[in-house]
Amino acid sequence: MGVWDNWFYVVAPFLYYLAVVYVLCALGRSDRVNILPQFFGRVSDSLHRATGYPGWAMAGSLSGLLVLLVAAMGLYWDVAWHIDLGRDEMLLNPSHTMILLGLGGLMYAAAIATTFATLDGANVGLKWRKLTIPWSALALFSLGLGGIASFPFDELWHRAYGIDVTLWSPTHLQLLGGGGFATIACWMMIAEGARGANPNKVGRFIHIMASGACLMGITIFQGEFEFRVLQFQMAYYPVLVMLAAGFVLTAARIALGPWGAFKTTLFYLGVRGFLILIVSTALNHTVVHFATYLIPALCVELAAVIAKPENRAKFALTSGVLLGTVGLAAELAWMPLTGWLEVTPSLLPKAVPLAFVAAIAASFIGVRLGRVFDRTDNPEKARFPRGVIAAATLAVIVTLAVPLPRQENDAQVTMRLVDRQGDMAKIEVTLDPPNAADGYTVFGVGSNQGGDPVVSSPLIKIDEGRYISENAHPISGDWKTSVALFKDNLVMAAPVYLPPDPEFGASAVPALTERTEKFNVITDITLRETLAFDGPVWPSIVAYAEILAVLFAWIAIFALAERRIVEGRVDTYEGRGRRAGVPSFSRG
């Protein structure tokens, strides 16, 4: 399939969206006279009758979820493209366009929710002049705007320091945050619209969709590890998995009732499977590894049996402990089963304590989010002391900061090509000192950017200090082949073969029968293009300052939206009285 044929994947979701809007308009009823109000009235009526939720909440959240799916596909497609093929030949290619449309679509979804809420006279959100702006729409708009704002700063970063083929540059993290956290805003929009609603089966399924999308959004930060081109300490991965599980699955159990965490996970797996089907099969790019969250979901369900969710602190603590032990063990066991990466004994002393703390901290934060959705009891009972959430947030920051350093040492590696057949060969490795790899967390050979999916293999010990790759690796063409050694905070690599890159003045590293190299920080190979740049300091200061400002703005808006949504439910609770009852998402 040619690059222009790939534009089908960009256009198809929006054609589907227009078709659904047409059907909703045709089936809806409205007594409004003017064309536009009648159109919005018809669509709102159809959505309300089909789901039981207010039309504005469904229009905004479903629009947001669709554009987020477009952005997610664009992101995974783009990363796979870079890993398999190298740099892009054009700026606005299909994958980049999908990311841009997805982030811009968040602002559209917020505007749609505001338009519907205003025309329907919804008793929610912020009243500004004649507009009714749902609090969740305000959060959604800020996330889309912040994500879009990362593009000019990303260009500034590239001009100063080169093209950074990593998801974890500051500007890329801002882009990821805009899309990933927007799933929370879409989920909150359903909660905000649920006051006085009576959702039916379709509505409850859409609620499951939103919670599953939230799990998908939070796991998007794991993409740095899922493509088998590692650039940070391996301890990060189990920490990120536990953060996502604790945050989303505990909130889902409160929001959806019994089996809510498990239903959320099943929808998440469906979306991940769909993306693999498109990116890895239809587009023939690298297959990504991903956490299943099945056992962690069962851990949360078990925690709800042991400690009733009504007892928020006990439920959060029990969920965190089960996730940080049984759930973590299951996800660590899943990694080698997929052939993605081995779990070495040396990884456990650092990763397990950090992941355990992350699971508990995230569970407390997730339970706090859950009070936005919980409508079975007085919302005031779900309140945590401020110090608990502050401590949990600080614990999350610590678990993310500890594995951050990346260093190198003076170890050397002699690489020999053996069993050579044409442009493929196994790599024999001799280390100096011989014990340099003792206690490694990652030790293997990887090849990427050669036009086909990644080739990776572990190094098998044949003698003291001598190893050989399990598979043959490409040593010509556009491929980049290197030996990687991770050990605690050492994140190092040495090149076996690198092609020339005249655009950045980088000469080739030929595949010699034998070569001795010093291990260097792995980014000297994975981000080789950046070595040609010696930009000034001020672009990095601007980029970091901007992302911190955006992050704090997002946190403030989320906190405001969460508080106002809960306060709206408190008003409903106090106005109707407990005996009158309030329609509920959950059944227990």
C-alpha angles and dihedrals in degrees: 000000000000123000092254091051087058089069086081088078090056096048101038099071092052093047087053090050093052091048092053092048090051092052092047091050092048094051098041130093129220136165093204117121108208118076101242097043089046091051092051090043093053093048092046092050092050093049092048094049092044096050110016090236124109113275094238093057093049094044092051099040097043092046089049094049092050095051090045090055088052091050092047093052090047091050097049090043092050095048091047089049092053093047095047101034109018123225125015120254093212134029100223098046120150096270094048090047091053091053092048094046091046094053093041088047089063090066089047091052090050090050091049092051090049092049094050093044091050095048092043092049091233115190095227142095134005120340111216116171104305095340129099107206114190112223090234090053089054089054092046092051092049091051093050092047093048092048092050090047089062092069099073091042089049089054090050090051092050093050092051101039108014133251109323110206094198134101092219103066111119095253093045091050089054090052091048091047093053092054099034097048092043088074087066090052091051089050091048090051089064089051092049092051094046096077104118092357127130106207118204128206093286091049092049090050090052088052089055089049090055094049091047090049088052091056088048091050096050092048092055090090088065089069089094087072104028096075095059094242098112122194103161136053112293091230087078094070101064089042091055092046092053093045091055094044095048095045102043105028096051091049090047092053091054093043099045103028124220113016090007093129091049094048089050091053093049092054090047090053090050091055093046090049091051092051091049090050091054104036101034102032109026095034095033098228133141116305111237127219117227138180114255099210089201097121092039088054090053088049090057091047089051090048089056089056095046096042115023113236089235086073093066101186094046092046092049093048094046092047092049094050094048092045093047092052116024096021093047092048091052094051092046089051090050093059099069092036089067092049089242103119139336121246106228124202089240091062093060103066091060103028100045099056092044093047091046091054090044092053094052095043093047091048091058091049091046092051088051089054088048092068087071088066103031110104102156096091143012105308090216089070090063093061118120124205108263091240092063094057091042090053092047091050091050090050090053091052091050093050089053095045100049097067094042102097116094117193143164136211137201097274116136131206131204112206123198129186111230134174088019116188113177110300094351130080142158116246120232113199130199117187129211111231092031092222094053092113096045108126094015122166095196125018120160150094123275134187126190145152093048096119097266134071120294119284114210136163139169122248113248118213115241100166140347105309093355125107140165130208116253092223136035115256133207115257103181144049118032095333122123111210123182144157113244127201122185119181121164103305093348108107105175143154141178125206123247094177133354125174121230117268107199092176089069098027094250115148124215124270100216123216101251125188087243132008135168118210138170115241112250133186105291094239088070084075105026092045095032093143092064092063090074091061127078100177126176122267098245098077090058091048090051093046095049093044091050095049091048091050091049092046093052090046090052092049092049093049092046091049091049093047093047092049095047094047091051091045089053089054091048089055090051091047093050094042097052099033126228096272093053088062132215123239108257138211094213138053098213 
